[in-house]
């Protein structure tokens, strides 16, 4: 009986020790961002705070894909993005633009992404290596001298743009992204593409035109009047059509005193809006009908 109790206590202590050790997230592959820009959020939710904006074409590490969300690492900062805008591959090489630090002692670098590949170097805690690529749970890294090889991702932590190190999978913002607030707002608006149109709606259950722009801007602590005419009359500052920036609001109707519709300029002669004729949130070129009926633009931020 005494031996049995001793064994049980030993098992409990071992389990407690395992629970006390924070787990690092393994990578599962890599990818590139297919959107023009994409919000990196703290959690897998459209209502979660935005950490920064990931530019289109950026190389990212991928840690998880689940329920329409992908957990990525961009320039050393981990967070969540919509999966539909990530071109995923189990193996990928590119310009990742950040470093990784070794977290253990005598960590082995191998010639390939497998424990059966030859050991070509050993590294101790704190040594910094450039990230060149990913293959499943292995990162391809390089030393300052240019020698490259593979180390398991759970034996590394990432160094973000600020130079601060963050463990793989942490959700701590690393630096202030230089992208404009307008571009971030547009990226948020695009996350609601194809949500249905509902007259009077201003939630994810359905939007009308002014409800949509209100809902998106409210996520950045901006409030405005409820209907398109009142927004045009009372909110923001007027801007010329040849000076439009992403995030500016566009108004349509028969005159400045008869505004019936509002959309958000996203750049390249396009707007995003909740369209009653399409029955959903869509992106539309500013030509034809919308070019003729546009009565002005306002900048809210």
C-alpha positions, 0 to 999 in steps of 0.5 A: 500500500505504501509503495502504491501511495508513493507511486501515485504521489510521484505521478501527480507531481510529474503531471503538475510539473508538466502542467506548469510548463507553458507549451509553445505552438508548433507550426503546421506550414506557411502561406501568403496573404491573398487580400490587399490587406488583412486584419490580424486579430487577438482572437478568432472573432470579427469582434476581437481587437485588431493588432495590426494590418498584414499587407497583401502578399506577405509571407506568414507562418501558420500554426492552426486552421479551424472554423474559418480562421487561421492562426498565423505569425507575421513578422514575429507577431501571432494572431488570427485572420480569416482563412479565405485570404490565406494561401496555405502550403505545408512547405513554403520559403520566402521573405518572412522578415523576422528572427527566431531565438533558440529556447533550449540548450544544445538544440540541433539544426538538421539538414532537412525537416526530420529527425532522420536528417543529419545534424549540421549544428548545435545552438544554445538558448538566446541565439538568433536565427533568421527565418527563411521558410517552414516545412510542417512543424520545422522552420528553415533558419539561417545563421549570421554567417549564412549557414542554413538548416531546420529546427523544430518550431517548438524550440524557437521563439519569435523576435518581432519588429520591435526587437522584443521576443515573443513565444510562439503563439503569444498574442502580445502586440509587437509593434505599431503597424504603419498602415493608415487607420483608413486601410484597417477600417477597409480591411474590417469592412471586407470581412463582412463581404456577402453578409446579407442586406436587411432593411434597418439592420446594423448587426451581423444578422443583416445590414442596410447601407448606413447600418453597415458603415456604422457597424464597421466604424463603431469597432474603431470607437467612431460613432455617427448618425444612423441614416445616410442623409444625416451622416452626409449632413452632420458627420465628418468633413467633405473631401473632393472626389479626386482626393479620396482615401480608403475609409472615406464614405461616399453618398448617393442620391439626387442631390445633397439634400436627397441622399439615399445611399452610402458606401465606403471607398476602398481604393482603386475606384471601388467601394464596399457597401450593403446593397439592397439590389444585390441583397448583401454586402458587395464591392462595386466599381464607381462607374455607370449608375454610381458615378452619376448618382454620387453627390459627395464624400466625407472623411470620418477619421 
